[in-house]
Structure formats: C-alpha cells, structure tokens
Amino acid sequence: MTLDPTSARFTDPLSGGLSRRDWLRAAALGAIAGAALPGLVLGADGKAAPEPPPAGKTLLVLGGTSFLGPQVVDAAKARGYKVTLFNRGKTNPGMFPDLEQLHGDRNVSLAPLEGRKWDVVVDTSAYFPRQVRMSAGLLKDASKAYVLVSSISVYVDTSKPRLDESSPVGKIPDGTVETIGEGNYGPLKALCEQAAEKEMPGRVLNVRPGLIVGPGDPTDRFTYWPVRVARGGEVLAPGDPADPVQFIDVRDLGEWIVRAADKGTRGVFNATGPAAPLGIGDLLSACRKVSRSDATFRWAHAAFLEAQKVEAWSDMPVWLPPAGETLGANRVSAARAIAAGLSFRPLETTVADTLAWWKTLPDERRAKPKAGLAPDREAAVLAALRARA
Ligand SMILES: NC(=O)c1ccc[n+]([C@@H]2O[C@H](COP(=O)([O-])OP(=O)(O)OC[C@H]3O[C@@H](n4cnc5c(N)ncnc54)[C@H](OP(=O)(O)O)[C@@H]3O)[C@@H](O)[C@H]2O)c1
C-alpha cells in the first residue's frame, strides 16, 4: 500500500490507512504521569527550577499547521521565540495570522529560506532523506540546531521490550524511494535522522515520538476510547486490562521539543510515555471517570479478537498484544528523554481535552471516525463474546 505523505490523510504509518502488518512493523506509541509545567524543569534534586525564556531568539518550523506543528509553535511563542513557518499554505491556511509564513514545496525548492538565519529549526514534515538533505544542507550555516521529528517506528524488532535509542533501526534496500508503504516509513525516518546528523553533526536533536495523541489528532486512534467510553453501555475491551499502552500528549511533546532544543539538548531521544507503566484498563477507567459514563468493559482475549477479525491497533486502537512480534511495541523506553526533562500531564487531562475537542467537530466529521470499531460491528463481536461465555 502506498500513502502520499503530503496528503491530509497521511500522518504516520500507524494511521487508519495501513494494514495490520504495517502497523505491527511500525508499532510506535506513550503517555501520562506527573504534571507538565511549561517553563519548569526538575533538577537532580527533584525540585522545580525556573528557566528564563530566551530573549530575541528565532525558530523556524518546516511544517507547523496540522497536529504537532501548532503545539511546537505555541510552545516556542510561550518561550519568547519569534517563529517563522515554511509550508505550502495548503493545510489550515490562516491558522497563524500573526506569524511570518514562507511558502513553498520542500520537495521542490527551499528558495524562500535562502539567506535567512534562525536559532533553531524544527522539522515536523520530513519523511524522505532527500528532503532532509535539502533542508539541513541549506540551513546548516543558518541555524545552530536542527530538530528532526522522527518516530519510534524506526525500530526494526518490536518483539523486544525496553527498546532504547541504541536498539537497531530498520533498513530498506532502496533509500531513495519516495512513497510510504510496506513497512518503509520507519527505515525512511531512520535515514532522515542520519541525513540530518550528516549535514549538521552534533547539532541535531532527533526526536522519536510514540503515538501522539490529544486535541487535534487527525487519526482518531486514541480519541476512539474517550469517545466510545463516554457513549456508555457495554464496551468491547481488548486483551487484558494490564496490557501496556504508550502514547504522548501532543502538547507535552511540543513543549518538550522546544524546551530541549532551547537547553541545547542534542542526540537521539524516544519521546513517549507514560513515566510509569500504564495498562489499557487504566486508560479505559480514566475515560469512564472523566466522562462519568455508565460504561462497563467486556474483555476479549487477543486470540478471540483475531478469530473475529478485529484488528489490534486499527479496530482496537492504542492496544497491541503484548506477545510475539508486538511484545515490546508498547514497552519502549523513554528514560533518556525523561532524564532530559520530558514530562507528562495527567492522563485525565488528555482524555478530557480530547473529548472536549472531539465535541467541537462538525457532525459529518464525527460520523466517520478513522479508527476503532463501528457500533454495529462492536455489538456483533460483543454478542459473539457473550455467546461464547
Ligand atoms: N501521529 C503520530 O502518532 C506520530 C507518531 C510518531 C511520529 N510522528 C511524526 O510526527 C510528525 C507530525 O506531523 P504533523 O503532521 O503533526 O506536523 P505539522 O507540522 O503539524 O503538519 C505538517 C506540516 O507540513 C507541511 N507540509 C506537508 N508537506 C509539505 C511539503 N511538501 N512542503 C512544505 N510543507 C509541507 C503542511 O503544510 P502544507 O500542507 O500547507 O504544506 C503542515 O504544515 C511527523 O513527522 C510524523 O512522522 C507522528
């Protein structure tokens, strides 16, 4: 399957358009625990230490107007950066009328960036190494730091728990391919990271997020659970309540990216949560608590779901069976980023804000969620599960 990375539908290989095989290969994904306090970091003694905002610093976002980009923009503005955006002006035009906007297609020409300088470049829109060679190549003398938003999909073997930044990344025979599909998203992201580092050695912050969630998420994966549980009644729940899940609130990620870049953090970092293990049961319980619904959960074993052709990750979003090739997919280590200040707002906040955002969407959009089980299908699977019991 091929997805156009420039289309509105494409956000990550973990999105609704890919096969389970692709998802399994791509398995990315974390979230929660503790509170994020923008502008504060915890010192070695655990006490909050205020960070003064930089004065007169400039930041360029390659992208900036879909999901993660706007959070990077907001975090940068909050830290006193003067922000410039470079994109084609197609996605959410007019989103930031107060910012300088340079328009162009990064696949074709970066001419509007020539002769300019920024303190930090944050690249949220790179999928192919040629794009990074072009942008980091042009900007290496124009910027002190380059932040590349990569993905934990780079890891080749998700059967291993505690994947960390030293774990092997995927490889593909042809690194010049410029279509996403058949498990090449992760390896291409790895090549993007390498291209950035080659152009700007020692000045790159390669950020590998897990599943990014929260208000504005165009994929409806995490969103499925707050919305489904709020509807109430019997909810089909996957696997075992203790099965681990990982994701990161888009606002925590955007804020950390800017703060880390600002502090001079460089290198490779998995950026996902939670800080302490979280089960799918904890997520569903938080959804019920937030929405005060009457939902009850009927848990279905992975084998039953498979027999019913209910797919992990796409039909039962966020969840992957903690066995076999996905044993480690939701057990990725973010220890390095946490030590570098990554923090997580409470799960309930992410759930509540996601639900509130969802309710603001037009009826037509909410009628066609891009992930999760449709109500009639869920009812049929629940009936089969009851009959079996
Ligand atoms: N979603 C997840 O769970 C997840 C997980 C791990 C990693 N990631 C990574 O996180 C990043 C998030 O991306 P996002 O979409 O939220 O970022 P974003 O910066 O909010 O949106 C993408 C931006 O790229 C611009 N763009 C797209 N194609 C372009 C082109 N050819 N030339 C110039 N600009 C272009 C778009 O504007 P125009 O269309 O107007 O050009 C838009 O402003 C991605 O790198 C993704 O791989 C995502």
The ligand as an ORCA input file, in Angstrom:
! r2SCAN-3c Opt
* xyz 0 1
  N       0.878     10.934     14.692
  C       1.666     10.125     15.368
  O       1.208      9.349     16.196
  C       3.151     10.160     15.127
  C       3.963      9.264     15.827
  C       5.343      9.347     15.646
  C       5.891     10.308     14.824
  N       5.074     11.150     14.144
  C       5.699     12.197     13.307
  O       5.313     13.441     13.867
  C       5.252     14.427     12.831
  C       3.920     15.084     12.995
  O       3.477     15.704     11.862
  P       2.273     16.738     11.821
  O       1.569     16.445     10.546
  O       1.512     16.734     13.066
  O       3.135     18.085     11.676
  P       2.633     19.556     11.358
  O       3.844     20.407     11.238
  O       1.589     19.988     12.308
  O       1.934     19.423      9.927
  C       2.619     19.044      8.766
  C       3.056     20.323      8.026
  O       3.866     20.014      6.937
  C       3.503     20.858      5.833
  N       3.898     20.167      4.611
  C       3.474     18.956      4.178
  N       4.057     18.660      3.020
  C       4.868     19.712      2.708
  C       5.742     19.986      1.617
  N       5.893     19.125      0.603
  N       6.437     21.151      1.635
  C       6.291     22.027      2.647
  N       5.477     21.814      3.709
  C       4.778     20.667      3.730
  C       1.994     21.020      5.995
  O       1.505     22.209      5.429
  P       1.052     22.260      3.882
  O       0.180     21.062      3.628
  O       0.314     23.550      3.810
  O       2.292     22.257      3.069
  C       1.891     21.157      7.509
  O       2.099     22.489      7.925
  C       5.507     13.696     11.524
  O       6.871     13.867     11.189
  C       5.244     12.223     11.865
  O       6.003     11.331     11.095
  C       3.733     11.099     14.279
*
